[in-house]
C-alpha cells in the first residue's frame, strides 16, 4: 500500500529568511568539507577484521542506499569495512521486483481505426502522458520497496549517464525497456552495457541514430558517445565525430517490433580513420576502440567519484581506480569495491560533502523512517517539482547534480516537502471533514497523513492532468478536486512506533548520528521523541547532506 503527502508550501513570513539561512549554512558546510586535502591513496588500508562501528556504517549506507535505517546501520556496524562492502555488492540484483505496468513489456504501434488524424493524435498524446506517469510511479515504487537499494542507485546513475527522455522517445514501452537494460548491467560489465545501450531503441530515437545512413550521416550519437558516454571533452576531434558517425550508419530499429535492426544497405562500409587508426570500422568496432582509450575509464570513474566520494575528484586517485577498472575488463563491481574501500571514501574530509538529490531526499526519507505509502504517484510528481523528473532529464547532459540541487526555488520545495511529510496529525482534520479512514492492509495504528498536490506544485495544466491520471483507483474514476483543486492521498507514519522499534541501547546521540552526516546545525540534543522532534530534525540543513 502506498500513500501521498501534504502541500509543498512554506510559511511566507519565514520562508525567505530560512532559505537564506539554509543556503549559507549548507554552503559553509560543503565548502569546509571540500577544502583541498593532501592526495589520498585509493588502495584500501589494512583493517582488522572487527566491526567498523556505527559512524562508518552510517557513512557507507548513506552513500550506497536511499537513507540509512538505524537497524541497518546497527547490523553493518558489526561488520568490517571489507565484509560490509562485499555484502552490499553480493546482494545486488539485475531485475526489478515491483510489478511493472501490464503494458510495459508488450510493444505495439498505436492502431486506432475509425479516428480522424486529430483524434488519433490526441489519443496518442493522452496515452503517452498516462503511461509516462505510470512508469515514473512504478520506478518510485521499486526504489521504495527494493531490498537492494544499491541496485537502484546504480540504475539511476546510468540513467543520468546514458541519457534519454520520454519527451522525445515518445514510447513508454521503450523507456521501460531501457530502464530494465540499465538495471541488468547496473553492476555488470561496462563494455557490455555500452554496446547494449548503443543498440537500444530508445537511445537510437533520442540521439537520432535511427536516421543515420550512408551518404547522409547524422552526427548526434557519434558526438555524445564520445563526449558524454566515454571519453569526455578534449579527447577526440571533429574528424573523429564524422568518421564515427559513418561507422554507425545503418543502425536502426524495427518500428513494428520496437527492436534494434541493422540495415546493411544504409551502412557505409568504406575505410575510416578513427583515433589515428584506419579500417572499415562499424559501430561495434568503434566501441572496441573507445574502450581501449585510457580516457574512457578515467572519465567514467570521475563521475562515479562525484557520486560516491566527493564533488572534487582527486586526479591521482581517479587514475589509480581507472587502472584497476581497465585491468578488470571494465567490470563494475571490482571498481566499486576498490572505490568503497579506498582511503578517499572513508576520509573524514569527504563526509557531509555531498548534497542529496531529490530522489535521495524523497525516497531516502520514506525508507529511513519506514513510511507506509498507499500510492507512490504523488511522490513521482514531487520529484518533478524538486527538479529530478524520472525518465525526463533536462537535456542530453542529464542532471548536473551536486550543489545545483540547491537554489532559492528548490530549497523552498525541499523544505516544504519535509515540513509537510512530518505532519501526520493533519489527516485528523481531513478525516473529521468527511473522509473515511483508510482500509486494507495498512497499519491502522499508525498516524495517517495527507499529501496535497496543488496547482502551485504541479505548475501548468498538463502536469495537473498527469496527476489526475496517476490517481485513478481500481474503478478508473478520479478523486474530486474539491474547492481548492487539490489532489489528496494518504500515507501512514507513527513517530511513537519509529522510536519504539529502535535498538534499546540507541541513545539520542546515536539517533542523531543515524539521521545526520555531521553535527546538526539547528537541532540541539536531546531530540524529542515526537513527530515534531523528527520534523525539526528533517528540517535541519545537515539533513540535506550525505
TORVEX-563013 format. One record per residue (C-alpha): residue number from 1; residue in three letters; z, y, x. Coordinates in nm, 2 decimals, padded with zeros to 4 digits. Layout:
TORVEX-563013
   pos   code        Z        Y        X
   NUM    ala        Z        Y        X
...
***
This chain:
TORVEX-563013
   pos   code        Z        Y        X
     1    unk    00.00    00.00    00.00
     2    unk   -00.08    00.35    00.13
     3    unk    00.02    00.69    00.00
     4    unk   -00.05    01.05    00.08
     5    unk    00.12    01.36    00.18
     6    unk    00.21    01.72    00.09
     7    unk    00.04    02.05    00.13
     8    unk   -00.06    02.15    00.48
     9    unk    00.07    02.50    00.45
    10    unk    00.33    02.71    00.63
    11    unk    00.57    02.98    00.50
    12    unk    00.38    03.31    00.55
    13    unk    00.69    03.50    00.66
    14    unk    00.74    03.29    00.97
    15    unk    00.41    03.12    01.03
    16    unk    00.25    03.35    01.28
    17    unk    00.57    03.41    01.47
    18    unk    00.63    03.04    01.50
    19    unk    00.27    02.98    01.61
    20    unk    00.32    03.23    01.89
    21    unk    00.64    03.07    02.00
    22    unk    00.50    02.73    01.99
    23    unk    00.19    02.83    02.18
    24    unk    00.39    03.00    02.45
    25    unk    00.63    02.71    02.48
    26    unk    00.36    02.44    02.49
    27    unk    00.16    02.64    02.74
    28    unk    00.46    02.68    02.97
    29    unk    00.55    02.31    02.93
    30    unk    00.19    02.19    03.00
    31    unk    00.15    02.43    03.29
    32    unk    00.47    02.32    03.46
    33    unk    00.36    01.96    03.41
    34    unk    00.02    02.03    03.56
    35    unk    00.14    02.21    03.87
    36    unk   -00.06    02.06    04.16
    37    unk    00.13    01.79    04.34
    38    unk    00.07    01.61    04.66
    39    unk   -00.21    01.35    04.63
    40    unk   -00.06    01.03    04.48
    41    unk   -00.16    00.67    04.56
    42    unk   -00.32    00.49    04.27
    43    unk   -00.21    00.15    04.40
    44    unk    00.10    00.01    04.23
    45    unk    00.42    00.03    04.44
    46    unk    00.61   -00.29    04.48
    47    unk    00.85   -00.31    04.19
    48    unk    01.14   -00.55    04.14
    49    unk    01.10   -00.79    03.85
    50    unk    01.36   -00.61    03.64
    51    unk    01.33   -00.41    03.32
    52    unk    01.17   -00.07    03.37
    53    unk    01.42    00.09    03.13
    54    unk    01.39    00.30    02.82
    55    unk    01.23    00.62    02.96
    56    unk    00.95    00.43    03.14
    57    unk    00.88    00.21    02.84
    58    unk    00.85    00.51    02.61
    59    unk    00.61    00.68    02.85
    60    unk    00.39    00.36    02.87
    61    unk    00.38    00.31    02.50
    62    unk    00.33    00.68    02.41
    63    unk    00.01    00.68    02.63
    64    unk   -00.12    00.34    02.51
    65    unk   -00.03    00.34    02.14
    66    unk   -00.01    00.57    01.84
    67    unk    00.36    00.67    01.86
    68    unk    00.62    00.46    02.03
    69    unk    00.85    00.29    01.77
    70    unk    01.21    00.27    01.90
    71    unk    01.23   -00.10    01.85
    72    unk    00.91   -00.15    02.06
    73    unk    01.05    00.08    02.33
    74    unk    01.36   -00.14    02.35
    75    unk    01.16   -00.45    02.38
    76    unk    00.93   -00.32    02.66
    77    unk    01.23   -00.16    02.83
    78    unk    01.34   -00.52    02.93
    79    unk    01.01   -00.59    03.10
    80    unk    00.89   -00.49    03.44
    81    unk    00.60   -00.25    03.47
    82    unk    00.37   -00.53    03.57
    83    unk    00.48   -00.76    03.28
    84    unk    00.46   -00.47    03.03
    85    unk    00.11   -00.37    03.13
    86    unk   -00.01   -00.73    03.14
    87    unk    00.14   -00.79    02.79
    88    unk   -00.04   -00.48    02.65
    89    unk   -00.38   -00.59    02.79
    90    unk   -00.33   -00.96    02.68
    91    unk   -00.27   -00.86    02.32
    92    unk   -00.59   -00.66    02.26
    93    unk   -00.85   -00.77    02.01
    94    unk   -01.22   -00.75    01.96
    95    unk   -01.23   -00.72    01.58
    96    unk   -01.06   -00.51    01.32
    97    unk   -00.81   -00.69    01.10
    98    unk   -00.82   -00.45    00.80
    99    unk   -01.09   -00.55    00.54
   100    unk   -01.39   -00.33    00.56
   101    unk   -01.56   -00.18    00.25
   102    unk   -01.77   -00.45    00.08
   103    unk   -02.09   -00.27    00.15
   104    unk   -02.03   -00.22    00.53
   105    unk   -02.17   -00.55    00.66
   106    unk   -02.48   -00.55    00.43
   107    unk   -02.76   -00.33    00.54
   108    unk   -03.02   -00.24    00.28
   109    unk   -03.25    00.05    00.23
   110    unk   -03.18    00.25   -00.08
   111    unk   -03.41    00.14   -00.37
   112    unk   -03.37    00.35   -00.68
   113    unk   -03.66    00.27   -00.93
   114    unk   -03.71    00.50   -01.22
   115    unk   -03.57    00.81   -01.04
   116    unk   -03.76    01.13   -00.96
   117    unk   -03.76    01.23   -00.59
   118    unk   -03.49    01.49   -00.66
   119    unk   -03.27    01.24   -00.84
   120    unk   -03.32    00.98   -00.56
   121    unk   -03.23    01.25   -00.30
   122    unk   -02.91    01.34   -00.49
   123    unk   -02.81    00.98   -00.54
   124    unk   -02.86    00.91   -00.17
   125    unk   -02.65    01.21   -00.08
   126    unk   -02.37    01.11   -00.32
   127    unk   -02.36    00.76   -00.18
   128    unk   -02.36    00.89    00.18
   129    unk   -02.06    01.12    00.10
   130    unk   -01.87    00.85   -00.08
   131    unk   -01.93    00.58    00.17
   132    unk   -01.86    00.81    00.46
   133    unk   -01.52    00.88    00.33
   134    unk   -01.46    00.52    00.26
   135    unk   -01.55    00.44    00.62
   136    unk   -01.31    00.71    00.75
   137    unk   -01.04    00.58    00.52
   138    unk   -01.09    00.22    00.65
   139    unk   -01.06    00.32    01.01
   140    unk   -00.74    00.51    00.94
   141    unk   -00.60    00.21    00.76
   142    unk   -00.70   -00.01    01.06
   143    unk   -00.52    00.23    01.30
   144    unk   -00.21    00.23    01.08
   145    unk   -00.19   -00.14    01.05
   146    unk   -00.32   -00.28    01.38
   147    unk   -00.08   -00.49    01.58
   148    unk   -00.26   -00.38    01.90
   149    unk   -00.29    00.00    01.89
   150    unk   -00.44    00.00    02.25
   151    unk   -00.75   -00.16    02.10
   152    unk   -00.80    00.12    01.85
   153    unk   -00.72    00.39    02.12
   154    unk   -00.99    00.25    02.34
   155    unk   -01.23    00.22    02.04
   156    unk   -01.16    00.59    01.97
   157    unk   -01.21    00.67    02.34
   158    unk   -01.56    00.51    02.34
   159    unk   -01.64    00.67    02.00
   160    unk   -01.59    01.00    02.18
   161    unk   -01.78    00.89    02.49
   162    unk   -02.08    00.73    02.32
   163    unk   -02.10    01.00    02.06
   164    unk   -02.30    00.97    01.74
   165    unk   -02.24    01.13    01.40
   166    unk   -02.29    01.02    01.04
   167    unk   -02.42    01.36    00.96
   168    unk   -02.74    01.27    01.15
   169    unk   -02.75    00.90    01.13
   170    unk   -02.70    00.92    00.75
   171    unk   -02.64    00.55    00.71
   172    unk   -02.27    00.44    00.67
   173    unk   -02.35    00.07    00.75
   174    unk   -02.50    00.17    01.09
   175    unk   -02.20    00.38    01.17
   176    unk   -01.97    00.09    01.07
   177    unk   -02.18   -00.15    01.29
   178    unk   -02.15    00.09    01.59
   179    unk   -01.77    00.11    01.54
   180    unk   -01.75   -00.27    01.54
   181    unk   -01.96   -00.27    01.86
   182    unk   -01.73   -00.03    02.03
   183    unk   -01.43   -00.24    01.94
   184    unk   -01.59   -00.56    02.05
   185    unk   -01.64   -00.42    02.41
   186    unk   -01.35   -00.17    02.40
   187    unk   -01.17   -00.35    02.68
   188    unk   -01.45   -00.58    02.78
   189    unk   -01.74   -00.51    03.03
   190    unk   -01.87   -00.15    03.05
   191    unk   -02.21   -00.26    03.17
   192    unk   -02.25   -00.48    02.86
   193    unk   -02.12   -00.20    02.64
   194    unk   -02.37    00.04    02.79
   195    unk   -02.66   -00.20    02.73
   196    unk   -02.55   -00.27    02.37
   197    unk   -02.50    00.10    02.29
   198    unk   -02.84    00.18    02.42
   199    unk   -02.99   -00.06    02.17
   200    unk   -02.75    00.04    01.89
   201    unk   -02.95    00.16    01.58
   202    unk   -02.71    00.44    01.51
   203    unk   -02.74    00.57    01.87
   204    unk   -03.12    00.53    01.86
   205    unk   -03.13    00.75    01.55
   206    unk   -02.87    01.00    01.67
   207    unk   -03.04    01.07    02.01
   208    unk   -03.39    01.02    01.88
   209    unk   -03.46    00.71    02.08
   210    unk   -03.65    00.56    01.79
   211    unk   -03.90    00.84    01.82
   212    unk   -03.96    00.78    02.20
   213    unk   -04.31    00.65    02.25
   214    unk   -04.58    00.62    02.52
   215    unk   -04.77    00.94    02.56
   216    unk   -04.50    01.15    02.37
   217    unk   -04.17    01.06    02.53
   218    unk   -03.85    01.20    02.38
   219    unk   -03.60    01.30    02.65
   220    unk   -03.28    01.33    02.44
   221    unk   -03.14    00.99    02.51
   222    unk   -03.26    00.99    02.87
   223    unk   -03.07    01.31    02.94
   224    unk   -02.75    01.21    02.76
   225    unk   -02.73    00.86    02.90
   226    unk   -02.70    01.02    03.24
   227    unk   -02.52    01.34    03.17
   228    unk   -02.26    01.21    02.92
   229    unk   -02.25    00.83    02.94
   230    unk   -02.27    00.75    03.31
   231    unk   -02.34    01.00    03.60
   232    unk   -02.22    01.34    03.48
   233    unk   -02.40    01.67    03.56
   234    unk   -02.54    01.72    03.90
   235    unk   -02.63    01.36    03.98
   236    unk   -02.98    01.35    03.85
   237    unk   -03.29    01.57    03.84
   238    unk   -03.53    01.69    03.57
   239    unk   -03.78    01.45    03.72
   240    unk   -03.54    01.16    03.67
   241    unk   -03.50    01.26    03.30
   242    unk   -03.87    01.25    03.24
   243    unk   -03.91    00.91    03.41
   244    unk   -03.61    00.76    03.24
   245    unk   -03.75    00.88    02.90
   246    unk   -04.07    00.69    02.99
   247    unk   -03.87    00.38    03.07
   248    unk   -03.70    00.38    02.73
   249    unk   -04.02    00.42    02.53
   250    unk   -04.07    00.15    02.27
   251    unk   -03.70    00.11    02.19
   252    unk   -03.69    00.14    01.82
   253    unk   -03.53    00.00    01.50
   254    unk   -03.65   -00.22    01.22
   255    unk   -03.60    00.01    00.91
   256    unk   -03.58   -00.29    00.67
   257    unk   -03.31   -00.48    00.87
   258    unk   -03.13   -00.20    01.05
   259    unk   -03.16   -00.38    01.38
   260    unk   -03.30   -00.30    01.73
   261    unk   -03.67   -00.36    01.77
   262    unk   -03.88   -00.34    02.09
   263    unk   -04.23   -00.21    02.01
   264    unk   -04.43   -00.32    02.30
   265    unk   -04.74   -00.12    02.20
   266    unk   -04.53    00.20    02.23
   267    unk   -04.38    00.12    02.57
   268    unk   -04.50    00.30    02.88
   269    unk   -04.52    00.02    03.14
   270    unk   -04.66    00.23    03.42
   271    unk   -04.49    00.30    03.75
   272    unk   -04.19    00.53    03.75
   273    unk   -03.98    00.69    04.02
   274    unk   -03.61    00.70    03.93
   275    unk   -03.34    00.80    04.18
   276    unk   -03.59    00.77    04.45
   277    unk   -03.69    00.41    04.36
   278    unk   -04.04    00.32    04.24
   279    unk   -04.12    00.04    03.99
   280    unk   -04.24   -00.05    03.65
   281    unk   -03.90    00.02    03.51
   282    unk   -03.80   -00.04    03.15
   283    unk   -03.48    00.06    02.97
   284    unk   -03.27   -00.24    03.09
   285    unk   -03.39   -00.17    03.45
   286    unk   -03.26    00.19    03.41
   287    unk   -02.92    00.08    03.30
   288    unk   -02.90   -00.15    03.61
   289    unk   -02.99    00.15    03.83
   290    unk   -02.73    00.36    03.66
   291    unk   -02.46    00.10    03.71
   292    unk   -02.54    00.09    04.08
   293    unk   -02.47    00.46    04.12
   294    unk   -02.12    00.53    04.25
   295    unk   -02.11    00.85    04.04
   296    unk   -02.11    00.63    03.72
   297    unk   -01.78    00.47    03.79
   298    unk   -01.62    00.80    03.91
   299    unk   -01.74    00.99    03.60
   300    unk   -01.60    00.74    03.35
   301    unk   -01.28    00.69    03.55
   302    unk   -01.23    01.06    03.54
   303    unk   -01.25    01.07    03.16
   304    unk   -01.01    00.77    03.14
   305    unk   -00.77    00.96    03.38
   306    unk   -00.77    01.25    03.14
   307    unk   -00.70    01.02    02.86
   308    unk   -00.41    00.83    03.01
   309    unk   -00.27    01.01    03.31
   310    unk   -00.32    01.39    03.33
   311    unk   -00.56    01.67    03.23
   312    unk   -00.64    01.73    03.60
   313    unk   -00.77    01.41    03.77
   314    unk   -00.69    01.36    04.14
   315    unk   -01.03    01.32    04.31
   316    unk   -00.90    01.08    04.57
   317    unk   -00.72    00.87    04.30
   318    unk   -01.04    00.87    04.09
   319    unk   -01.24    00.74    04.39
   320    unk   -01.00    00.46    04.46
   321    unk   -00.99    00.35    04.10
   322    unk   -01.37    00.37    04.08
   323    unk   -01.39    00.14    04.38
   324    unk   -01.16   -00.11    04.20
   325    unk   -01.38   -00.09    03.89
   326    unk   -01.71   -00.15    04.08
   327    unk   -01.55   -00.44    04.26
   328    unk   -01.46   -00.60    03.93
   329    unk   -01.82   -00.56    03.80
   330    unk   -01.72   -00.29    03.55
   331    unk   -01.46   -00.50    03.37
   332    unk   -01.24   -00.25    03.18
   333    unk   -00.91   -00.44    03.18
   334    unk   -00.88   -00.46    03.56
   335    unk   -00.95   -00.09    03.57
   336    unk   -00.69   -00.01    03.31
   337    unk   -00.44   -00.24    03.47
   338    unk   -00.48   -00.06    03.81
   339    unk   -00.46    00.28    03.63
   340    unk   -00.15    00.20    03.43
   341    unk    00.03    00.06    03.74
   342    unk   -00.07    00.34    03.96
   343    unk    00.19    00.59    04.11
   344    unk    00.00    00.87    03.94
   345    unk    00.05    00.72    03.59
   346    unk    00.43    00.69    03.65
   347    unk    00.48    01.02    03.83
   348    unk    00.73    01.25    03.65
   349    unk    00.48    01.53    03.72
   350    unk    00.24    01.38    03.48
   351    unk    00.48    01.32    03.19
   352    unk    00.47    01.55    02.89
   353    unk    00.15    01.69    03.02
   354    unk   -00.10    01.57    02.76
   355    unk   -00.14    01.71    02.41
   356    unk   -00.16    01.46    02.12
   357    unk   -00.49    01.45    01.95
   358    unk   -00.49    01.49    01.57
   359    unk   -00.53    01.11    01.54
   360    unk   -00.23    01.05    01.77
   361    unk   -00.03    01.31    01.58
   362    unk   -00.10    01.18    01.23
   363    unk   -00.13    00.81    01.29
   364    unk    00.15    00.82    01.55
   365    unk    00.39    01.00    01.31
   366    unk    00.32    00.75    01.03
   367    unk    00.36    00.45    01.26
   368    unk    00.65    00.57    01.46
   369    unk    00.87    00.64    01.16
   370    unk    00.74    00.35    00.96
   371    unk    00.60    00.54    00.66
   372    unk    00.47    00.32    00.37
   373    unk    00.14    00.47    00.28
   374    unk   -00.03    00.38   -00.05
   375    unk   -00.37    00.52    00.02
   376    unk   -00.49    00.64    00.36
   377    unk   -00.77    00.85    00.23
   378    unk   -00.58    01.19    00.23
   379    unk   -00.49    01.12    00.59
   380    unk   -00.85    01.07    00.68
   381    unk   -00.92    01.41    00.52
   382    unk   -00.63    01.57    00.70
   383    unk   -00.78    01.46    01.04
   384    unk   -01.09    01.66    00.95
   385    unk   -00.88    01.97    00.88
   386    unk   -00.69    01.92    01.21
   387    unk   -01.02    01.91    01.40
   388    unk   -01.09    01.54    01.45
   389    unk   -01.32    01.42    01.17
   390    unk   -01.38    01.05    01.24
   391    unk   -01.75    00.95    01.26
   392    unk   -01.84    01.31    01.29
   393    unk   -01.76    01.46    01.64
   394    unk   -01.87    01.83    01.66
   395    unk   -02.17    01.77    01.89
   396    unk   -02.31    01.53    02.14
   397    unk   -02.03    01.60    02.39
   398    unk   -01.77    01.50    02.14
   399    unk   -01.42    01.65    02.10
   400    unk   -01.32    01.83    02.42
   401    unk   -00.96    01.73    02.37
   402    unk   -00.66    01.84    02.58
   403    unk   -00.53    02.19    02.52
   404    unk   -00.84    02.26    02.30
   405    unk   -00.65    02.09    02.02
   406    unk   -00.41    02.38    02.01
   407    unk   -00.51    02.72    01.87
   408    unk   -00.38    02.95    01.61
   409    unk   -00.56    02.77    01.33
   410    unk   -00.48    02.41    01.43
   411    unk   -00.12    02.49    01.52
   412    unk   -00.06    02.61    01.17
   413    unk   -00.22    02.30    01.03
   414    unk   -00.04    02.06    01.26
   415    unk    00.30    02.22    01.20
   416    unk    00.22    02.24    00.83
   417    unk    00.13    01.87    00.82
   418    unk    00.45    01.77    00.99
   419    unk    00.66    02.00    00.78
   420    unk    00.53    01.86    00.46
   421    unk    00.53    01.50    00.58
   422    unk    00.91    01.51    00.62
   423    unk    00.98    01.65    00.27
   424    unk    01.02    01.33    00.08
   425    unk    01.26    01.48   -00.17
   426    unk    00.98    01.69   -00.32
   427    unk    00.85    01.39   -00.50
   428    unk    01.15    01.40   -00.72
   429    unk    01.04    01.73   -00.89
   430    unk    00.69    01.59   -00.93
   431    unk    00.82    01.28   -01.10
   432    unk    01.05    01.48   -01.32
   433    unk    00.75    01.68   -01.43
   434    unk    00.60    01.37   -01.59
   435    unk    00.46    01.15   -01.32
   436    unk    00.57    00.79   -01.33
   437    unk    00.73    00.62   -01.04
   438    unk    00.51    00.40   -00.82
   439    unk    00.49    00.04   -00.89
   440    unk    00.36   -00.27   -00.70
   441    unk    00.49   -00.39   -00.37
   442    unk    00.60   -00.05   -00.24
   443    unk    00.96   -00.02   -00.13
   444    unk    01.12    00.14   -00.43
   445    unk    01.44    00.20   -00.23
   446    unk    01.26    00.45   -00.01
   447    unk    01.23    00.81   -00.10
   448    unk    00.88    00.88   -00.24
   449    unk    00.69    01.19   -00.14
   450    unk    00.38    01.38   -00.25
   451    unk    00.08    01.46   -00.04
   452    unk   -00.10    01.76   -00.17
   453    unk   -00.45    01.84   -00.06
   454    unk   -00.56    02.18   -00.19
   455    unk   -00.87    02.40   -00.16
   456    unk   -00.74    02.58    00.14
   457    unk   -00.71    02.25    00.32
   458    unk   -01.04    02.10    00.21
   459    unk   -01.24    02.41    00.27
   460    unk   -01.58    02.40    00.10
   461    unk   -01.67    02.23   -00.23
   462    unk   -01.84    01.94   -00.05
   463    unk   -01.51    01.85    00.12
   464    unk   -01.33    01.87   -00.21
   465    unk   -01.58    01.63   -00.37
   466    unk   -01.53    01.39   -00.08
   467    unk   -01.16    01.40   -00.15
   468    unk   -01.22    01.32   -00.52
   469    unk   -01.43    01.02   -00.43
   470    unk   -01.17    00.90   -00.19
   471    unk   -00.90    00.89   -00.45
   472    unk   -01.07    00.67   -00.70
   473    unk   -00.85    00.40   -00.82
   474    unk   -00.92    00.05   -00.94
   475    unk   -01.06    00.18   -01.27
   476    unk   -01.31    00.40   -01.09
   477    unk   -01.15    00.71   -01.26
   478    unk   -01.05    01.02   -01.07
   479    unk   -00.70    01.16   -01.10
   480    unk   -00.68    01.50   -01.27
   481    unk   -00.66    01.81   -01.06
   482    unk   -00.42    01.99   -01.27
   483    unk   -00.38    02.37   -01.29
   484    unk   -00.37    02.41   -00.92
   485    unk   -00.68    02.20   -00.84
   486    unk   -00.48    01.97   -00.61
   487    unk   -00.51    01.61   -00.53
   488    unk   -00.19    01.41   -00.51
   489    unk   -00.10    01.08   -00.36
   490    unk    00.22    00.91   -00.26
   491    unk    00.39    00.78    00.05
   492    unk    00.73    00.63    00.10
   493    unk    00.99    00.70    00.36
   494    unk    01.37    00.68    00.38
   495    unk    01.55    00.86    00.67
   496    unk    01.86    00.65    00.60
   497    unk    01.67    00.33    00.64
   498    unk    01.49    00.45    00.95
   499    unk    01.82    00.54    01.12
   500    unk    01.98    00.21    00.99
   501    unk    01.72   -00.01    01.15
   502    unk    01.76    00.14    01.49
   503    unk    01.93   -00.08    01.75
   504    unk    02.31   -00.04    01.72
   505    unk    02.36    00.08    02.08
   506    unk    02.09    00.35    02.04
   507    unk    02.28    00.68    02.06
   508    unk    02.15    01.03    01.99
   509    unk    02.02    01.09    02.34
   510    unk    01.82    00.77    02.33
   511    unk    01.68    00.86    01.98
   512    unk    01.57    01.19    02.12
   513    unk    01.41    01.02    02.42
   514    unk    01.22    00.80    02.18
   515    unk    01.08    01.10    01.99
   516    unk    01.00    01.34    02.28
   517    unk    00.81    01.31    02.60
   518    unk    01.05    01.56    02.76
   519    unk    01.36    01.77    02.68
   520    unk    01.31    01.93    02.33
   521    unk    01.26    02.30    02.33
   522    unk    01.41    02.39    01.99
   523    unk    01.62    02.10    01.87
   524    unk    01.98    02.08    02.00
   525    unk    02.15    01.75    02.01
   526    unk    02.30    01.57    01.83
   527    unk    02.01    01.51    01.59
   528    unk    02.14    01.50    01.23
   529    unk    02.08    01.15    01.08
   530    unk    01.90    01.30    00.78
   531    unk    01.55    01.37    00.66
   532    unk    01.59    01.74    00.76
   533    unk    01.70    01.63    01.10
   534    unk    01.38    01.43    01.15
   535    unk    01.18    01.72    01.02
   536    unk    01.33    01.95    01.27
   537    unk    01.26    01.70    01.55
   538    unk    00.89    01.67    01.44
   539    unk    00.85    02.05    01.44
   540    unk    00.98    02.08    01.79
   541    unk    00.69    02.18    02.02
   542    unk    00.77    01.89    02.25
   543    unk    00.68    01.65    01.97
   544    unk    00.32    01.77    02.02
   545    unk    00.30    01.63    02.37
   546    unk    00.29    01.28    02.52
***
